[in-house]
Amino acid sequence: MEEKQALAALSALAQETRLAVFRLLVRRGPEGLPAGEVALLLGVAAPTLSFHLKELERAGLVTATRRQRQILYATDYPGTRSLLDFLMRDCCQGLPELCGPPVCCPAEEPVHA
């Protein structure tokens, strides 16, 4: 990923609704969700959600797939991986293997008492 692409992706995520959409789709997995369900789950009006989904898609973080009359939105995992790789490229003085395993799909969130 080039710097301009990374900036576009980070810019897309630097907005509350888009970050919420992205995180919801990441949790949902490769199956994704119909736009209407995303709107209901997040309490976002359809036209507003449509704008945010297009921004995430343009940034390479979300894909749209038509299934009959529905459009399913899902995380663009290669695009997301590319962004994470870009961010970590120079980790630990250019030796990313020193940083430990990649942070992906943790088994569960830690519980704070």
TARA-V670899 format. One record per backbone hydrogen bond with DSSP energy under -0.5 kcal/mol. NH is the residue of the N-H (numbers start at 1). CO is the residue of the C=O. E is the energy in kcal/mol with one decimal. If there is no record, write none. Layout:
BEGIN
((NH,CO,E) (NH,CO,E))
END
This chain:
BEGIN
((6,2,-2.3) (7,3,-2.7) (8,4,-2.0) (9,5,-2.3) (10,6,-2.9) (11,7,-2.4) (12,8,-2.1) (13,9,-1.8) (14,10,-0.9) (14,11,-0.5) (15,13,-0.5) (19,15,-2.7) (20,16,-2.1) (21,17,-2.6) (22,18,-2.8) (23,19,-2.6) (24,20,-2.2) (25,21,-2.6) (26,22,-2.3) (27,23,-2.1) (28,24,-1.9) (29,25,-1.5) (32,29,-1.3) (33,73,-2.4) (35,71,-1.4) (37,34,-0.6) (38,34,-2.0) (39,35,-2.6) (40,36,-2.1) (41,37,-2.8) (42,38,-2.1) (43,39,-1.2) (44,39,-1.9) (49,45,-2.9) (50,46,-2.6) (51,47,-1.7) (52,48,-2.0) (53,49,-3.0) (54,50,-2.1) (55,51,-1.8) (56,52,-2.2) (57,53,-2.5) (58,54,-2.8) (59,55,-1.6) (60,57,-1.5) (61,56,-2.5) (62,56,-0.9) (63,74,-2.9) (65,72,-2.6) (67,70,-3.1) (70,67,-2.5) (72,65,-3.4) (72,70,-0.5) (73,33,-3.2) (74,63,-2.0) (76,61,-2.4) (77,75,-1.3) (80,76,-2.7) (81,77,-2.9) (82,78,-2.2) (83,79,-1.9) (84,80,-2.4) (85,81,-2.9) (86,82,-2.3) (87,83,-2.5) (88,84,-1.9) (89,85,-0.9) (89,86,-0.7) (91,88,-2.2) (93,90,-0.6) (94,90,-1.1) (95,91,-1.1) (95,92,-1.0) (98,95,-2.4) (99,96,-1.6) (100,97,-0.8) (104,102,-1.1) (112,110,-0.6) (113,111,-0.6))
END
